[in-house]
Amino acid sequence: MKNLVAYITSGYPEKSFSIDLALALGESGVDTLELGVAFSDPVADGPLIEKANHKALELGFKFRHLLEISKAVAPKVDTLWMGYFNSFYQQNMDKLIPHAKELGVKGLIIPDLPHEEALAYKNLFATNDVANISFVAPTDSENRIKDIVSDSNKFIYMVAYTGITGSGISEDLQPFLESIKKYTQTPVYVGFGVNKSTARSKVKGADGVIVGSAFIDILLKENLNYAQKIQECSDLAKILKNEINS
């Protein structure tokens, strides 16, 4: 069974909605949930997630809201935090990672923290049994891929192409996947540009997919009420889970 990871922007449009949505997604086929930490300059994200980040900040999102959402969700749904390093660094990593463990959060995804710099926190993550998810990209050399995946745990975030999230650019991922799997037994999940139209082709040879913009597109629809947004996201999760396993 291949896994589905879903990203949502924490606290958008409000904390209670994020909790309700997260729990609904967990019941609709999502294996792992990424709780996004709103940031003013989300450089790895496409326009939809960037818009949701800005709206969350405008509505008053604070880091404590992430903690409150996590406390309600992490005991019931496999939960990760996805955010930019400054957001976490400001919380004091030596205190934050143990707190993540206490809440039941299983890992962090930090797209702007290079592998070499992340090594400084390797023991902190390992001691607390919290994963620091590794990224590999098509621009990485084979030697660099080998170095990155040697420290990987939980899963490897395979960037499907060089760019930002949310694009539908198509590439032949098989050679890239093979170059990763030569050096690791850690599951490899494909992210960037995954939606219900591309999920089946993107997951070929991989162990799962990561979907963000397709869910955020629903959350940004102003003509839908909260219940309708949760229903559409739940329906999308079920479709995606079926697509990657058919």
Summary of the structure (lengths in Angstrom):
residues: 246
radius of gyration: 16.7
end to end distance: 9.7
largest distance: 49.1
contacts: 823
relative contact order: 0.17
helix: 45%
strand: 15%
